Amino acid sequence: MVDVGKHVHSKIEINDFETTFQQFETLHKNYIGLFKGSVDPITKINWCPDCVAVEEPLKNCLFPLAQEKNIPILEVSVGTKEEFD
């Protein structure tokens, strides 16, 4: 279980989603939920092309703005492409 009460940006695996989401939703009235593919161990690149395309805007815009506004982010890794399909 991830302690989601102390962090503005919490990262979890999809297997922990159900219990962590319930805890997160209880603690935070407003939040951002972000679901992403995981990094392929062979290529070292996220297998999801959409996730790759938004990585820089997330890092440069969304994450800093969320931190500035104190809006928590729950980032969920959906696993490998094979796990997701």
N, C-alpha and C positions, 0 to 999 in steps of 0.2 A: 504494500500500500504506500502510495506517495503522500507525503504531507503537503496538501494543497493549500493550507491555510496561510503559510508564511511566504509563499512565492508568487510573484506577479506572473511568471511564465513557468508553468509546470509541464513537463514532458512525461508521457506515459506510453505504454504499449497497449495495443488493442485488447489484449487478454485482461488487462486491469481496468478497462473502460467502465464497465457497469458499476462496480463498487466505488471507483474513484469519482465518476461523474455524479453519483448521488451525493457524495461528500462535498464535491466542488459546488454543486448547485445549492446545497444547504448553506454554504459559507458565503457565496457571492450572488448578489442580486443580478448584476450585469457582468457578462464575460464574453470572451471570444473563443469559439471552438474551432480548432484547426486540425483537419485530418490529412496526413501526408503519407506517401509511400516511404519505405525505408531505403537506405543506401545499399546498392547491390555490392556484395562483398568482392566480386571480381572486378567490376568496372570502377568501383568507388564513387559512383554517381547514383543519385536517386533514380529508380527505375521508372518513375512517373514523370512524363514530359511536362505536364502541367505544373507539377511541384517544382521542377527545375526552373520553369519559366517565371514563377512568382517568387523564387527564393530571394532575389535582390530587393524587390519592392517590399517584401515582408521585413527583411533585415533593416532596410534603410528608411522605411516609412511606417508600417504598421506597428512593429515591435517598439520603436522609440515613442510613438504617439500613445500607444497603450500604456507604456510605463509612465509617461508624463501625466496621463489622465488617471493613472492608477486603476486601469481596467485589466483584470487578470486574463491570461491566455491559457487554455488547456490544449496542448498540442498532443495529438494522438497519432502514433505510428501504426499504420494498418498492416505493416509487415512487408514481406517480399511480394513480388508480382504473382508468384505461384500461390501464396497464401491468400492474396486479395481476390484472385479469380475464383 
